[in-house]
Amino acid sequence: MPLLAQSVAELAASAGIKTAVEWFRRERGWINEQQIKLCRIPGATFFEQKRAEWIAEKFKSLGWDAKMDRAGNVIASLSPPRAPQGNPAVAVTAHLDTVLAPRTPEDIRIAPDGRLFGPGVSDNGAGLAALVALAAVWKAVPPLEGAAPVLIANVGEEGEGNLSGMRYLCRAASPTRFRAFLVLDGPSTEHITYRALASRRFDVTITGPGGHSWSDYGVGNPVHALSRAVTTFIDVAPNGEAPNGSGPRSSFNFGIVEGGSSINSIPSEARAKVDLRSESAERIDRMAALLSSAVERAIEIENVRASGGRVTGRVKEIGSRPGGGLPEDAPIIECMRAVDAYLGIRSQLDCSSTDANIPLSLGIPAVSIGAGGQGGGAHSASEWFQPEGRELGLRRILLALAWLLTNEA
């Protein structure tokens, strides 16, 4: 560890890094402006193309070779290559998509105190702005001579995107394409995500004949059955930590429930979408089995109560994020700790569900970190981002990246 700390200190004292850090300070207004521009371009999951096109053109204007792959990811590299041909690259990624999208450019606004407000300004406007800042600084005042990362703005991180962009990047056909991933997701500098939180997502659909609330009363009601399925599952599913505070954490969330067309019509269909998460693969499989059992039992009870048409149902898996992780003494983790110690950052190792899930599940070194500044209200219309302090996050990214480019992760 002392040698690593010395290595980080030497990198920080190098002329290239010091000049790059000063560039971040000097161009803070320009970086904020780029964040506002890109956040005003809607980028909801599955609809990231316009935002991808904007950032691809931005990379090109800054002197990078940028292209979009078949998944919709934007991949940028410097030409001529800064690493030997065929040598696996270090990738810096930030996801393009947002849970909510601005309806008009005015939905993204600046408050008198400098804060940005609007959907996606923090998650992941902060990460994308850092990506653009890295592209700009590497051409203006290269932090390292003869070495540069691959910059990637990827699709499909949020919602039902199922990490599609990162899956494509890490597909088995090119297992040696990247040797490490630095994933920029959201603001802050308080965490180092080194363990991947597994999740499984399901669509529960129950159907019936439907009808009039009075004249057809007695036929199986999909909403009634679905409601019973939800409460039955909640009553038996493991939640939070074990009673003694030990053991894996777990969670579940019915995030979408819909069905019916009017108050005086018996619905012909009811649907729910549920997210299951756990630090334990065995626990998450158990929760999935409990969900199926709850739906089967609810349908059975509803059909016993019905005097007319019956209801039927299905549980369909619509997403699965794999788990994985690194040992706490992995080189990339020790690098991040050394950088944080040098910068006086008090960060914590954590487990979360991010784009890093895919490389971690494949044994590729990866961490997910914030891009600096502060934010809140993620995934809501009241989301906000405060750029004050962003330079610390950018300096942290730069030092970690410089170490990864000159050492094995």
N, C-alpha and C positions, 0 to 999 in steps of 0.2 A: 504493500500500500504506500509506503514512503516513496518508492520509485515512481509509482503512478502519480502521486501528488506532485512530485518534482516535474514529471513530464507535462502535466496540465499547466503548472506554473510557467514552464518554459514556453509552451504554446501561447499562453496568455501574454507573455512578454515579447513575443515575436513581432516584428514590424508589420507583417501582413495582418495579423489578428488585431493589433492595436488600431491600425488604420481602418479596418472593417468596422470595429466597434464605434469609432468616431463617426464613420459614415452613417451608421444606424441612428446616432444621436442627431446628426446634422439633417437627416432626411426624414425625421419622424412625421413631419407634416405630409410629405409625399406618401409615406406608407399608410397613414390614416386615410388619405384620399383614395388610394387603391382599394382599401378595404370597403369604403363606402360604395365605390363604383361596382365592385363585384357583388356586394350584398344586395344591391338594387336589381340584380339580374336573377329572376326566379330560378331556383335549382332544387325543387322538390325531388325526392327519390323517384327514379325512373324518368325524370324530366330535366336532367342535368345538361343537355346538349348545348344550349345557348351559353350557359355559364362556362362550360368546357371550351367552347369556341373562343370566348373572351380571354380566358386565361392562356390558351394556346397562342393567341395573337400577342398577348402581353409578353410571354416567354420569347417569342420570335423577335419582338421589337427590342428586347434586351440582349439579343445576340445568341440565344440558345436555339438548338435544333429541337423543335417540338412537333409531336404527332399524336394523333388519337388512335388507340388500338380498337379492336373489335368490340370490346366491352364498353368503350366510351371513356376510358381513362386517358388523361393527357400526360405524356411522358416527354420530359425535356432533358437533353444532355448537351454538353459543350462539344464543339467540333473545332479542331481535331480532338479525338478522345484524350482525356487526361490520365488514362490508365492503360496498361498493356491490353492489346486486343484479346478478348476472351476472359479477362480477369473479372470475377464477380464484382458487382458494383455495390456501393452503399447507397441505399435509397432513402430519401426524405419524402414522406407522403402526408397529404392532408385531404380529407374527403370533401367532395364538392357538394353533396346533397344536404338538404335540410328537411326537418319534419314539417315545418310550415314555410310558406313562401309569401313574399310581399305581393300584394295585389296591384299596387302602384309604386313607383319609385319613392313617393312621399312617405310610404310606410317605413322607410329607413330614414331616420332623422337624427340630428345632432342636438343634444341639449346644451343649455348655456354653460354647464360645467364640463363640457367636452365629451360626455358619454354618448355612445351610439345606442339608439333604440331601434328595435324591429326584429322580425323573424330571422334567425340565423346569424346575427351580428357577432355573437360569441361562439356558437357551435354551428358552423365551423369557420365563420369569418375570420376569427383570430388565427387559426391554423393556415388558412389560405393566404392571408396577408403576410404571414411569416415566410411562406413559400415564395411569394413574389419578391419579398425583401431579400431573401437569399439569392434569388436569380439576379437581382439588380446589383448586389454588392459583389458577387463573384465576377461580374464583368467590369464593374467600375474600379474596384480595388481588390483583386484576388487575394483572399486570406492565405491561400496555400499555392505555391508554385507546383505545377505538374499534377495536381489532384483536384478533382471536383466530384460532387455527388450526382446522382440521377434524381431529378425532381419530378414528383408524380402527384397530380391532382386526380384522385380516384372517385369512382361512382359507387353507389350502392351500400353505404355504411349504415344509414338510418333505416328505421321502420322495417318493411318487408324486403329491403334490398338484399338482405342475407349475405352481406359482405361480398357481393358479386364482383366488384372491381378488384378487390384484393385476391379473391379466389382465382381470377383470371391471371393476375400478375404472378401468382405463386403456383400456377398449374404444374402438374407433374412432368409435363413435356420439357420444362426448362428448370430443373431443380437447382442448377448452379448459377442462375442468372444474377441473383442477389445474395450477398453474404451477410447483410445486416439491414434492418429497417429501423428508422427513427420516425415514429408516427406522431404528427402534430395534431392534437385534437383538443380544441377549446383553449381557454386562457389559463392563467395562473402558473405557478412554478412549484406547487406544493406536493405533487405526486410523481411517482415513477411507476407506471403500470407494467409489471413484469410477469403477471399471471393472467391467463385468459379465463374469464368467467363464461362457462358454457351456458347456452340457452337453447330452448326448443319452443317453437311457436306453432299454434294449432288454430284451425278454423273449424268451429263446431256449427253444424247446420242441422236444423230439425224442420221437417216439412209435414204438412197435413192437408186435408181437403179444403179448409177455410169455409167461410160462409157468413150468414147474418147472425149478429150477436143474440137475437131473440129466437127467430124461427129455426135456426140451426144449432141452437144451444145444445151441448152435450157431445159434439164432435171433438176429437182430440185437438188441443190447442198448443201449437208449437211454442208460443211465448211462455205458457205455463210450464211446459216441460223443460224449456231452456232455463227458466228461473230456478226450477227445482235442481237441475243439474249443477248450476253455479253454486247454490247454497250447499248442496251435498258435497261438492268438491272442497269448498272452503272449510267445511267442518272437519274434514279428515286430512287435508294436505299439510305436510310439514311446512312451517313458516318461521323465518328468522333463524336464530341460533338454537342449539340444543338447550334444554332447560338449565343445565349447569354452566352455560356460557361457552362450552367447548363444542367441537364438531363443526361440520361445514354449515355455512349460511345458505339459506334458500329463500326464494321469493316467487310469488305468482301475481299476475295482474290480468284481469279481464278489461282490456283497453277499449274494445268496441263491442257494443251490444245493439242489435237492430232487428226490426221485424214489424210487420203490420202496416196497414195503409190508412185506417181510420178507427175512431173510437168505437164505432158500432159494427165493426167487421171482425170476425174471427180470423186471425192471420193464417196464411197458407205457408208461411216460412218465418223462421227466426234464426238469427246467426249471432255468434260471438267469436271474438278473436282473443286468444289468451297467450300470454308470455310467461314461460316457466324458466327460472334461472336457479343455478346451484353451483357451489364450489365442488360438489361431488357428482361424478358421472352416475354413480349408483342411485343417488338421491333424485336426480332429475329424471332418470328412467322410471323410478317408482312413482313420481308425480305424474308422468305421462300415463302410466297404467291406471292410476287413480282417477284421472280425468276421463278416460274411456269407460271405466266402471261407473262413474257418476252419471255419465250420459246414458248408458244402457239402463241403469236403474231408474232414472227419471222418465225415460220413454216407457218403461214397463209400468210404472205407477200411473202415468197419464193415460195409457191405454186401458188399464183396469178401471179407471174412473170414467172413461168415455163411454157414452151410450150409442155413439155413431162411428164416423170414420176415425181411423187410427193415425197415429203419427209415426214417422220413421226418422232416423237420423244418421249422421256420419261424422267422424272426427278425422280431419285431414291435416297432416303436418305441412306447414307452409314455410318453415324456416328452421335451420339448425346451425348454431354457431359452436364450433368445437372448442374444447378447453385445451389447456397446455400451460407451460410455464418454464421459467429458467431457475437454476439454483441461485441463491443470493450472492454467491461468489463468482458468478459468470462475469467474464471480462467487461461486457457492455454495462452490467449493473455497477461494477466497481468503478468504471469510467464515470458514470453518472454521479455516483457518490463523491468521487474525487472532484468533479467539476462543481458540484453543489457546495462541498466543503470550501473550495477556493473562493466561491462567490458569496459565501455566508448564507446560503439557502438551506432552510430546514425542511427537507422533503421526507415523504414517507413512501415506502414500497406498498403497492396495493394490487388488488385483483379487480378487474373490471372487464366489460365487454366492449372491445374496440376493434379497429382494423388489424391490430396486432394479433388478434386471435388466430388468424390464418397462418402467418409465418411461425408463430409459437407452436401451433399444433403440428407443424412440419419439422420442428427442430431448428428453425432458422432464428438466430438471435434477433430480438426485436423488443423495443420498449415504446410505450405511448406516453407522451408528456404534453403539458400545456405550452402555449406559445408566448406567454407573458401577458401582462395587464391583468385586469380583473373582470369578472362577468357574472351574470346570474339570470334566472328566469328561462333557462334553456328549454326548448321545445314548447314555448308559449309565445303569445303575441306581445308580451311585456318583456321579452328578452333584452338584455343590455350588455354593453361592453365598455369598460373604461380603459383607454389606451395608456393612461399614466402608469409608468413602470414597465412598459412593453420592452424597453431596451435591455432590462435584466434578463427577460426570457429569451430575447434574440441572442444575447451574449452567451447564455447557457447553451442554446442550440448550436451556436457557432463553435464553442469550445469542444462540446461533445462530438460534433461532426468532424472537427479537425483531428481529434484523437482517433476516431473510427477510421478515417481515411489514411492515417499513417500507422495504424496498428491493426492486429487481428482481433475481431470482436468475439 
